[in-house]
Amino acid sequence: MCSFCGKAENVKRVAGGIWKCKGKTCNKIMAGGCWTLSTGPAATVRATIARLRKQQQGAGVPGLGRSSWQLKSQIIVIAIYIYVCVHIYI
């Protein structure tokens, strides 16, 4: 499914890890997994970022969420962890 236009049958694999939406108005090129558009680690990252954004939105209310610098540092740590994990298995 194309995350830009939302059409499911338009995304085709061009090469290993390269996907293209064949929609008339979209024509976006995306990076993904070799055989599937979305990989397990990518889904984990999206879920983690969504959770951190939700926490950040709650940061404006006293007693809820975390401060902005704590969330940014946590996102950086997660990004480094994922980068290392991906490059270890290649």
N, C-alpha and C positions, 0 to 999 in steps of 0.2 A: 504494500500500500504506500502510495506517495504521501509523504508528510507535508508536502506543499499544496497539492491540489486535492488530495483525499481520494483519488481514484485507485482502486485496488489492482486492476488488471493491466495498467499501463506501464508498470515498472518492469524493465527487462535487464538482465545481466549483460553488460558489454564485455567485461573481462573480469578476472579474479579480483573481487572487491570493489568493482566499479559498476554502478547501476545507473540507468537513465530512464526517466519518465517519458513515455511516448505521447503524452497528452498534447493536444493541439495548442493549448495556451501555456503549458508548463515547461516542457523540455529541460528540466533540471537534471543535473548530473550529481549523483550522491556517492559517498563512500560507505561501504558496509562490509559485511562478511563475505567470504569467498563464495559460498553457495547459498547463503540466505542474506537478505538485506539487513536484518537486525541480529546482532549477536547477543549472547548472554551477558557479557560484561557491559555492553552498551545499554541494555535494559536496566542493569543495576545502577549505572551512572545516572540515567534519566530519573529513576525512582529516588536516588539519593539527592539529586539536585532539587527535585520537586519537594522532598521532605525538608531540605534546608531552606528553600524559599518560603515554605509554609511557616517554619520557625521564625524566619526573618520578618514576616508580616506580623507575627505575634510579638515581635520585639518591641513594638511601640507601646504595648500595654504593660504597665508595671507588673513585674513578677512573672511575665511570660517570655519565652524565647531567649535568645542570647544576643549579645552585642554584635554590631556589624563586623568588627575586626575578628571576633571569634568565628563567625560564620565564614568569612573570607578565608581565614587560615585553615579551617576544616575542609573547605572546598579545594584549596591548594594541596593539602595532604592527600585527599582522595584522588585528585588528578595525578599526582606523582606516583601513588600506589598503583593506579591503573596503568600508567605508562610503563612502570617497571614490570608489572605482571605480563603485559602484552609483549614486551621485548625479551622476556626470559623464555617464553614459549615459541618464539620465532626461530 
